[in-house]
């Protein structure tokens, strides 16, 4: 972590020290002073206040160094809690986490299907109340509810696509209804952004480490964490890697372009190609409908992972396109770590990892200077929900480094 700048406010200093404790797991006061650049006396004052607030606890003693053993500090995990909700076409995932990002209660429910936001939110509120009650947490410790959704942020003044059904479920279109229906602070973010901040918070990644998270559900999204916060761009719509053009004369994409990663390699494209092989479609029992794309893709990906040559060819083609896109992102941003997250990688994630690793190791512009690790998320298919909860904790507990661009009520 960078040294705390001279002139930082008391709130910024406390926030920064709390973040150091988060990323360290356990840490001594001496280590905090060394990493922050603050004096021992300043660290003692901050730690005393954090202990009084119950946000941290003393937990045992550090390694012997020849003198008195220093006391270790760590998060008090039960001091604060957050709820994360991932709203998706196929399912709705709820999690309640503690301050460490550890799941203490979860629930899976049906997805939005073709329902309107108003219909789903009524159901969501009831399920949320039941979940919080089951978790058995003190209401005063719940700092907020984070919601992960696919789609664009913004005011909604201009419609960039003609699909009204998708438009209704983009984050800006449901923010008002959620805020009115949920009696807690609400943060609404794109699912790829949530996945990225979940990796940062629950994975204890230091603020000094920049990295990207590639999220795959129905399509591709990229979340970028830099200097301890997600980078959002000028309108909070950074990371639309699915619309990176890889073939100038490629197939049309719903965004209006041609040859986008989405049109070449997303689950819908993989299923479309599989449908062209009638024998394969019959063998796998593919339905070939818009509403079944995710389940059809999962079936293809599972058979690919099991060694079916026909399915393996389709997934490897998708993985090669993604690898090309990640190579370009790596060359542009000088990344040292890329994490693949989301339900789209549940069955055949290793195939995508292999393709991206080989491509980046072979062609990355900075390969002779440093490696770029490509790895699967350890958060599992619920990465977006966990990330949504982490986003709440991140914005409430370490506000010194948040851009506060997430949509909150």
Secondary structure, 3 states (H helix, E strand, C coil): CCCCCCCCCHHHHHHHHHHHHHHHCCEEHHHHHHHHCCCHHHHHHHHHHHHHCCCEEEEEECCCCCCCCCEEEEECCCCCEEEEEEECCCEEEEEEECCCCCEEEEEEEECCCCCCHHHHHHHHHHHHHHHHHHHCCCHHHEEEEEEEECCCCCCCCCCCCCCHHHHHCCHHHHHHHHHHHCCCCEEEEEHHHHHHHHHHHHCCCCCCCCEEEEEECCCEEEEEEECCEECCCCCCCCCCHHHCECCCCCCECCCCCECEHHHHHCHHHHHHHHHCCHHHHHHHCCCCCHHHHHHHHHHHHHHHHCCCHHHHHHHHHHHHHHHHHHHHHHHHHCCCEEEEECHHHCCCHHHHHHHHHHHHHHHCCCCCCCCCEEEECCCHHHHHHHHHHHHHHHHHHCHHHCCCCCEEC
